[in-house]
Amino acid sequence: MKPATAIIDGKALRHNIDIIKSLAPNSQICAVVKANAYGLGISRVVKNLEDHVDGFGVARIKEALIIQESGYEGKIVLLEGFFNKEELLKTLSRRFDTVIHNIEQLTLLESVAKKWQAEQEKGFWQRKTKIYFPINVWLKIDTGMHRLGIHPNQVEEFYQRLKNCPLVENITFISHFSRADEPDCGYTEKQIQVFETASRDYPVQRSISASNGILYWKQAHYDWVRPGIIMYGISPHDTPIVDLGFQHVMTLSSSLIAVRDHKAGEPVGYGGAWISKQDTKIGVVAIGYGDGYPRNAPEGTPVFINGRKVPIVGRVSMDMMTVDLGIDSQDKVGDEVILWGKDLLIEEVASSIGVINYELITQLTPRVLIEYID
């Protein structure tokens, strides 16, 4: 009998990378492993994929440091860039790639580069600064997401300043779709056109497609694609992607720790929020919001036990939830309970709760045991 456990299938993870390569055969892959690799464990995911992708993307420099200190020596991209001078200096000393998306980041980089260049001109024994290296910059252009990025009419200024900066080795143009999961809305085509217009006169590599872009916008794969949630076999929207050949990488499970006879008219759990309409058996499952399972999961949200779906009843508590097994059930203490996985798609669970798939996997807490199989 096990408490809440996430089983991570490394073979399925690599299989999904192969699917992505088949969808974008002419693009390099920057595998996005932010938020602890979407809850799957950043170090193990990187180790599993380091020979199968061309780099990794993260949101925070702490994540980049974890990857590098695990032994990975390849490309790591800070997708939000550096937040302050200290992070910039670490970026330079560790040779991380960085996004630049505003004038403040560019100005800080130029300021540090000016001081670095002055030190470089001194004799070796007179230098006082640490060793820094020119890095690759991904210049983010706002093509319609209106979240991060420079305006397209600023591209020439930023490009020339980056090109003249001694701490910049190469420049890549990057952007991000906002409605790529809506193929008929017409907005993605507008973003592609803005990106094409803004970048066509520059000898740079380009990247705009994340998970939805990879799946649905072949014309926008460009030089780099940035798969995130689809690497883990999970859809970036409501419709499952198993029909496209993707495999589930994470199975979240726990165990029945009690099976109780329950009479009609009796409540279950905090607040008596659910009252049984007939005699039944109630199963108590060792998982709750202390493990990251949503407290607001409504009555009827499914779990999978012994080949069938059964509904959650009563409120999810910190360490447990209760499910209606049915009066004739034969389930017993110690039986496995699947919260999501191959037999119960995470997309169905997310839809039942009213959240997106991303929330379910990234909100799992450190209390959940993680087991890796290959």
C-alpha positions as CSV (number, residue, x, y, z in Angstrom):
1,M,0.0,0.0,0.0
2,K,1.4,3.4,-1.0
3,P,0.5,7.0,-0.3
4,A,0.2,9.6,-3.0
5,T,2.8,8.6,-5.7
6,A,3.6,10.0,-9.1
7,I,5.1,7.4,-11.5
8,I,7.1,8.9,-14.3
9,D,7.7,6.8,-17.4
10,G,11.0,7.8,-19.0
11,K,10.4,5.7,-22.1
12,A,7.1,7.4,-22.8
13,L,8.9,10.8,-22.4
14,R,11.4,10.0,-25.0
15,H,8.7,8.6,-27.3
16,N,6.9,11.9,-27.1
17,I,10.1,13.7,-28.1
18,D,10.2,11.4,-31.2
19,I,6.6,12.4,-32.0
20,I,7.5,16.1,-31.7
21,K,10.5,15.5,-34.0
22,S,8.2,13.9,-36.6
23,L,5.9,17.0,-36.4
24,A,8.8,19.5,-36.7
25,P,11.5,17.6,-38.5
26,N,13.5,20.7,-39.5
27,S,13.5,22.4,-36.1
28,Q,15.7,22.2,-33.1
29,I,14.1,21.4,-29.8
30,C,14.3,23.5,-26.7
31,A,12.5,21.3,-24.2
32,V,10.7,23.5,-21.6
33,V,11.3,22.2,-18.1
34,K,10.1,25.2,-16.0
35,A,8.1,24.7,-12.8
36,N,10.2,21.6,-11.9
37,A,9.6,20.1,-15.3
38,Y,5.8,20.6,-15.0
39,G,5.9,18.7,-11.7
40,L,7.8,15.7,-13.0
41,G,11.2,16.5,-11.5
42,I,13.6,18.7,-13.4
43,S,16.8,16.9,-12.8
44,R,15.5,13.5,-13.8
45,V,13.7,14.8,-16.9
46,V,16.8,16.6,-18.1
47,K,18.9,13.4,-17.5
48,N,16.3,11.4,-19.5
49,L,16.3,13.9,-22.4
50,E,19.7,15.4,-22.6
51,D,20.8,13.3,-25.6
52,H,17.5,13.7,-27.4
53,V,16.9,17.5,-27.5
54,D,19.0,20.5,-28.4
55,G,18.6,22.5,-25.2
56,F,16.3,23.3,-22.2
57,G,14.1,26.3,-21.4
58,V,13.4,27.5,-17.9
59,A,11.6,30.5,-16.3
60,R,14.0,31.1,-13.4
61,I,17.7,31.2,-13.1
62,K,17.4,28.8,-10.1
63,E,16.1,26.2,-12.5
64,A,19.0,26.8,-14.8
65,L,21.5,26.3,-12.0
66,I,19.9,23.0,-11.0
67,I,20.2,21.7,-14.5
68,Q,23.8,22.8,-15.0
69,E,24.8,21.5,-11.5
70,S,23.3,18.2,-12.4
71,G,26.0,17.8,-15.0
72,Y,24.3,19.0,-18.1
73,E,26.7,21.1,-20.3
74,G,24.4,22.1,-23.1
75,K,22.2,25.0,-24.0
76,I,19.9,26.4,-21.2
77,V,17.6,29.3,-22.1
78,L,16.2,31.8,-19.5
79,L,12.8,32.4,-21.1
80,E,12.0,35.5,-19.0
81,G,15.6,36.6,-19.0
82,F,17.5,37.9,-15.9
83,F,15.7,39.8,-13.2
84,N,18.6,41.9,-11.8
85,K,22.4,42.5,-12.1
86,E,23.2,39.6,-9.9
87,E,21.3,37.2,-12.2
88,L,22.9,38.7,-15.3
89,L,26.4,38.2,-13.9
90,K,25.5,34.5,-13.1
91,T,24.1,34.2,-16.6
92,L,27.4,35.5,-18.1
93,S,29.6,33.3,-15.9
94,R,27.5,30.2,-16.5
95,R,27.0,30.9,-20.2
96,F,23.3,30.6,-20.1
97,D,21.2,31.9,-23.1
98,T,18.9,34.6,-22.1
99,V,15.8,36.3,-23.4
100,I,15.8,40.1,-23.5
101,H,12.3,41.5,-23.6
102,N,12.6,45.1,-22.4
103,I,14.9,48.2,-22.5
104,E,15.9,47.8,-18.9
105,Q,17.5,44.4,-19.5
106,L,19.3,45.7,-22.6
107,T,20.6,48.7,-20.8
108,L,21.9,46.6,-17.9
109,L,23.6,44.2,-20.3
110,E,25.3,47.1,-22.1
111,S,26.4,48.6,-18.8
112,V,28.0,45.4,-17.6
113,A,29.6,44.9,-21.0
114,K,31.2,48.3,-21.0
115,K,32.9,47.5,-17.6
116,W,33.8,44.1,-18.8
117,Q,35.4,45.4,-22.0
118,A,37.4,47.9,-20.0
119,E,38.8,45.1,-17.8
120,Q,39.6,43.0,-20.9
121,E,41.8,45.8,-22.2
122,K,43.9,45.7,-19.1
123,G,46.8,43.2,-18.6
124,F,45.7,39.8,-17.3
125,W,47.2,40.4,-13.8
126,Q,45.5,43.8,-13.5
127,R,42.0,42.4,-14.1
128,K,39.7,42.5,-11.1
129,T,36.4,41.2,-12.5
130,K,35.3,37.6,-12.6
131,I,35.5,35.7,-15.8
132,Y,32.4,36.3,-18.0
133,F,31.7,35.0,-21.5
134,P,29.7,36.3,-24.4
135,I,26.3,34.7,-24.5
136,N,23.4,34.0,-26.9
137,V,20.5,36.4,-26.6
138,W,16.9,35.6,-27.6
139,L,15.3,38.9,-28.5
140,K,11.6,38.7,-27.7
141,I,9.2,40.5,-30.0
142,D,5.6,41.1,-29.0
143,T,3.6,39.9,-32.0
144,G,0.2,40.0,-30.2
145,M,0.4,38.3,-26.9
146,H,0.9,41.7,-25.2
147,R,2.6,40.2,-22.2
148,L,6.4,40.4,-22.8
149,G,8.5,41.6,-25.7
150,I,9.5,44.7,-27.6
151,H,7.3,46.4,-30.1
152,P,8.1,45.3,-33.7
153,N,9.2,48.9,-34.6
154,Q,11.9,48.6,-31.9
155,V,13.5,45.5,-33.5
156,E,16.1,47.4,-35.5
157,E,17.3,49.5,-32.5
158,F,17.5,46.5,-30.2
159,Y,19.2,44.3,-32.9
160,Q,21.9,46.8,-33.6
161,R,22.6,47.5,-30.0
162,L,22.8,43.8,-29.3
163,K,25.0,43.2,-32.3
164,N,27.4,45.9,-31.1
165,C,27.5,44.6,-27.5
166,P,30.7,42.7,-26.8
167,L,29.0,40.3,-24.4
168,V,26.5,39.1,-27.1
169,E,27.6,36.1,-29.3
170,N,24.5,35.3,-31.3
171,I,21.0,36.7,-31.6
172,T,17.8,34.7,-32.0
173,F,14.3,36.2,-32.5
174,I,11.6,34.7,-30.3
175,S,7.9,35.3,-29.8
176,H,4.9,33.5,-28.3
177,F,1.4,32.7,-29.6
178,S,-1.6,33.7,-27.5
179,R,-4.4,31.8,-29.3
180,A,-2.7,28.9,-31.1
181,D,-5.3,26.5,-29.8
182,E,-8.0,28.3,-31.7
183,P,-7.3,27.4,-35.3
184,D,-10.2,29.3,-36.7
185,C,-10.0,32.6,-34.9
186,G,-7.6,34.2,-37.4
187,Y,-5.3,35.7,-34.7
188,T,-2.4,33.3,-35.0
189,E,-2.1,34.1,-38.7
190,K,-1.8,37.7,-37.8
191,Q,0.9,37.0,-35.2
192,I,2.9,34.9,-37.8
193,Q,2.7,37.8,-40.3
194,V,3.9,40.3,-37.7
195,F,6.8,38.0,-36.8
196,E,7.7,37.4,-40.5
197,T,7.7,41.2,-41.2
198,A,9.7,42.0,-38.1
199,S,12.3,39.3,-38.7
200,R,12.7,38.8,-42.4
201,D,15.6,41.3,-42.9
202,Y,17.8,39.8,-40.2
203,P,20.2,36.8,-40.4
204,V,19.0,35.2,-37.2
205,Q,17.4,32.0,-36.1
206,R,13.7,32.2,-35.1
207,S,11.3,30.6,-32.6
208,I,7.6,31.2,-32.0
209,S,6.0,27.7,-31.6
210,A,5.4,26.2,-28.2
211,S,3.1,23.2,-27.7
212,N,0.1,24.4,-29.6
213,G,2.2,25.8,-32.3
214,I,4.0,22.5,-32.8
215,L,0.7,20.7,-33.1
216,Y,-1.3,23.0,-35.3
217,W,0.9,25.6,-37.0
218,K,3.5,23.8,-39.2
219,Q,4.3,27.0,-41.1
220,A,5.6,28.6,-37.8
221,H,8.0,25.9,-36.6
222,Y,11.0,27.9,-37.8
223,D,14.5,27.1,-36.5
224,W,13.5,26.2,-32.9
225,V,10.3,24.8,-31.3
226,R,9.7,24.9,-27.6
227,P,7.6,21.9,-26.5
228,G,6.2,22.1,-22.9
229,I,3.2,20.1,-21.7
230,I,3.0,17.9,-24.8
231,M,6.3,16.3,-23.9
232,Y,4.6,14.8,-21.0
233,G,1.7,13.4,-23.1
234,I,-0.8,16.0,-21.8
235,S,-2.8,18.3,-24.1
236,P,-2.3,22.0,-24.0
237,H,-6.1,22.4,-24.3
238,D,-9.2,20.3,-23.5
239,T,-8.9,17.6,-26.2
240,P,-6.6,14.7,-25.4
241,I,-3.6,14.2,-27.7
242,V,-3.2,10.4,-27.3
243,D,-4.8,10.0,-30.8
244,L,-1.8,11.9,-32.2
245,G,0.5,9.2,-30.8
246,F,1.5,10.9,-27.5
247,Q,1.8,8.7,-24.4
248,H,1.1,9.6,-20.8
249,V,4.3,10.1,-18.8
250,M,2.8,10.6,-15.4
251,T,0.4,8.4,-13.5
252,L,-0.8,9.8,-10.1
253,S,-1.9,7.1,-7.8
254,S,-2.6,6.4,-4.1
255,S,-4.4,3.7,-2.1
256,L,-7.6,2.9,-0.3
257,I,-6.8,3.2,3.4
258,A,-10.4,2.4,4.6
259,V,-13.6,0.9,3.1
260,R,-16.7,1.7,5.2
261,D,-20.3,0.7,5.1
262,H,-22.5,3.8,4.8
263,K,-26.2,4.2,5.4
264,A,-28.6,6.3,3.3
265,G,-29.2,9.7,4.7
266,E,-25.8,9.9,6.4
267,P,-23.3,12.7,5.5
268,V,-19.6,12.3,4.6
269,G,-16.7,14.7,5.4
270,Y,-16.4,18.3,6.5
271,G,-19.6,20.3,6.6
272,G,-21.7,17.3,5.7
273,A,-21.5,18.6,2.1
274,W,-22.6,15.2,0.6
275,I,-25.4,13.0,1.9
276,S,-25.9,9.5,0.5
277,K,-29.3,8.8,-1.1
278,Q,-28.9,5.1,-0.6
279,D,-26.8,2.5,1.3
280,T,-23.4,2.3,-0.2
281,K,-19.7,1.7,0.6
282,I,-17.3,4.7,1.0
283,G,-13.7,4.4,0.2
284,V,-11.1,6.7,1.8
285,V,-8.1,7.5,-0.4
286,A,-4.8,8.7,0.9
287,I,-4.5,12.0,-1.0
288,G,-5.7,15.5,-0.5
289,Y,-5.0,19.1,-1.0
290,G,-1.8,18.7,1.1
291,D,-0.5,16.7,-1.9
292,G,-1.7,19.3,-4.4
293,Y,-5.0,17.6,-5.4
294,P,-7.5,20.5,-5.7
295,R,-9.7,21.1,-2.7
296,N,-12.5,22.4,-4.9
297,A,-12.9,19.1,-6.8
298,P,-16.7,18.8,-7.0
299,E,-18.8,15.8,-6.3
300,G,-18.6,13.4,-9.2
301,T,-15.0,14.1,-10.1
302,P,-13.8,10.6,-11.2
303,V,-11.0,8.4,-9.9
304,F,-10.2,4.9,-11.2
305,I,-10.3,1.9,-9.0
306,N,-10.2,-1.8,-10.1
307,G,-11.2,-1.2,-13.7
308,R,-13.9,1.4,-13.3
309,K,-14.4,5.1,-12.6
310,V,-16.0,6.0,-9.2
311,P,-17.0,9.5,-8.1
312,I,-15.5,11.7,-5.4
313,V,-18.1,12.5,-2.7
314,G,-17.7,15.0,0.1
315,R,-15.0,17.6,0.4
316,V,-11.4,16.9,-0.4
317,S,-9.5,17.3,2.9
318,M,-5.8,17.9,3.5
319,D,-4.7,14.3,3.5
320,M,-7.7,12.3,2.3
321,M,-10.7,12.2,-0.1
322,T,-13.7,10.0,0.0
323,V,-15.3,8.1,-3.0
324,D,-18.6,6.3,-3.5
325,L,-17.6,2.7,-4.3
326,G,-21.2,1.4,-4.5
327,I,-23.1,-1.1,-2.3
328,D,-21.9,-4.2,-4.2
329,S,-18.3,-3.2,-4.6
330,Q,-15.6,-5.7,-3.7
331,D,-12.8,-3.1,-3.2
332,K,-10.6,-3.5,-0.2
333,V,-8.0,-1.6,1.8
334,G,-4.7,-1.4,0.0
335,D,-6.2,-1.3,-3.5
336,E,-4.7,1.1,-5.9
337,V,-6.5,4.3,-6.8
338,I,-5.6,6.2,-10.0
339,L,-6.1,9.9,-9.9
340,W,-5.0,10.4,-13.5
341,G,-3.0,8.4,-16.1
342,K,-3.5,6.1,-19.0
343,D,-6.8,4.7,-17.6
344,L,-8.2,8.1,-16.5
345,L,-7.0,11.0,-18.7
346,I,-5.9,14.1,-16.9
347,E,-8.0,16.1,-19.4
348,E,-11.1,14.5,-18.1
349,V,-10.2,15.2,-14.5
350,A,-9.3,18.8,-15.2
351,S,-12.6,19.3,-17.0
352,S,-14.5,17.8,-14.1
353,I,-12.8,20.1,-11.6
354,G,-12.9,23.2,-13.8
355,V,-9.2,23.8,-14.1
356,I,-6.6,23.5,-16.8
357,N,-4.3,20.5,-17.2
358,Y,-1.3,22.6,-16.3
359,E,-2.6,23.4,-12.9
360,L,-3.1,19.8,-11.9
361,I,0.5,18.7,-12.6
362,T,2.3,21.8,-11.5
363,Q,0.6,22.1,-8.1
364,L,1.6,18.7,-6.8
365,T,3.5,19.2,-3.5
366,P,6.9,17.7,-2.4
367,R,4.9,15.2,-0.2
368,V,4.0,13.2,-3.3
369,L,6.5,10.4,-3.8
370,I,8.0,10.2,-7.3
371,E,9.0,7.0,-8.8
372,Y,10.8,6.8,-12.2
373,I,10.6,3.8,-14.5
374,D,12.3,3.3,-17.9
